[in-house]
């Protein structure tokens, strides 16, 4: 059981990190350029080109770092951990960013302002994007890595991790709300 959780978290780390990196190092010009649709911003000021680029780069680089330490972790634990190609690392990281952007677009269309909570969507939009783009760009790797039990662990564990990291970011003054 513990190995299944570790494999799921390991496989998702390149998707978990991008949004955090975007919060820390993002900012700059909004992707939507301030444009509105039906009187509402397309995305809002929180989705920027720099944040998207930095987040994607952080996740992709993390995937390569994970490859370098995987053997040592496996030697100490006896677990078998997934490896990443640059393609899979970029797919997970960029997919996470695109999923979050899609979530923001949906929230603006439904009248939710930036920072307003949307239970479920806020915790899983980036997961859907990451898994979807990884499945599209690396289908064999995806099928080997994201078995049904692994996906179940990801879907159960991610909301808990998401809430915990957001609370920490809020307490550190990096976010305006703790969710």
N, C-alpha and C positions, 0 to 999 in steps of 0.2 A: 504493500500500500504506500509506504513512504517513498519507495522508488518511483512509483507511478506519479506521485505528486511532484517529486524532484524533476522527473523527465518533462512533465507538462510545464512547469515553471521555467526550466532551462530552455525548452523549445520556444516559449513565449517571451523570454527576456528581450530579444531584439524588437519586440512589439510593445513591451511594457515601458521601455525607457524613452522612446521618442517624445511622448507628450510631456514627460517631466523635463527633458532637455529643452523642449520648446518653451516651457514656462520659465526656465532659468535663463536661457540665452536667446529667446525670441525677441519679439518687438519689431518695430519698424513698420514698413508699409503693409497695410491690410491687403489680403488677397483680393477682396472684392472692390478695392479702390474706393470705398465709400458708397458704392452703387446700391440702389434700393430697387425693390420689386414689390408692387402693390403697397407702397408706403413703408416697407420694412427692409432693413439692411439684408443683403444676401447672406452674409456670414457674421459680420461684426468685426470690431477692432482686435479681437483675441486670436484671429486666424491670420497669421502674417507669412509672407514669403520667407523671411529669415527663420522664423520658428519652424516652418515646414522643412526647410533645407537642413537646419541644424538637427532637428529631430530625426530626420531620415539618416543623416550622416552618423549620428550617435548610435542609432540602432544597428546600422550596417557595420560600423567599427566594432561594436560590442559583439556581434556575431563572430567576427574574426578573432577577437580576444578569447571568446568562449572556446573556440576550436583549439587555441594554444594551451588552455588549461584543462581541457576535457580529460585528457589522459591521466593527469595527476588526480583529478577528482574521482575518476573511475577507479584508479588504483587504491585510493583510500576508502572508497565506499563499496566497491564491487558492482556498482550500477553501470548500466550501459546508457550513455547520453548521446543525443543526436548531434551531428556535425552540420555545419552550415557552409554553403557555397556563398560567394558574394551575391549571387542572384537571389538566393533564399533570404539572406540577411536584408538586402534592399527591399525585397518583396514584403517581408514582415514589417519592416520599419515604415516604408512608404505607405503600405496598406493601412497601418495603424493611423498614420497622419490623415490619409484620405477618408478613412472611416470616421474619424473625429470631425473632419470638415463636413462630411455628409450629415453627421449628427447635428452640427451647428446650423446647417442649411435647413434641416427639418424643424429644428427648434424655432428658428426665425419664422418659418412659414406658419407654424402653429401658434405664434404669438408669444412664445417664451423669450424673455430677454437674456442677454449674455449673463452667465452666472446662475440663472435660475435652474433649479434641479428638475431633471426629467428621469425619474427612477427607471432603471433598466437601460435606457438609451445612453445615459452618461457613463455607465459602467461597461457597456458592451459594444458600443458603436465602433470603437477602434479594434476590438477583437474581430468583429465581422469583416472589417476592412482588411486586417492583417491576414486572416485565414483565407478570405476570398482572393486576394492578390497572390498569396503564396500558392494557393490551389491552381490559379491560372498560369503562373509563371514557372512553377516547379511541381507539376502534378505527381510525379513518382516520389519525390522527396516528401511531399505533403502526405500522400497515402501511407508511406512508411512511418512517418513521424506522428501524424495526428490521427491515431486510431480512435475509435468511438470512446473507449475509456479515457483517453487523453483529452479529447474534446470535452467530455463530461467534467473532468477535473478542472479544465480551464474555465468552463462556464460557471462552475460552482465557486471556484477560488477567486477568480478575477474581481467580482464585485467586492469581496472582502478586502482584497489588496488595494483596490481602487479607493475605497473609503478610507482605509488606513493611511495611504500615502497623501490623500487630500487633506486629512486632518493634520498631518505633520507639516505639509506645505502651508496650511493656514496658520498653524502655531508659529512657524518661522517667518510669517509675514509675506510669503510668496504668492498667496492666493487671498482673495477678498472674502471667500466663503469656504466653510469646511467640508464641502461635498463636491 
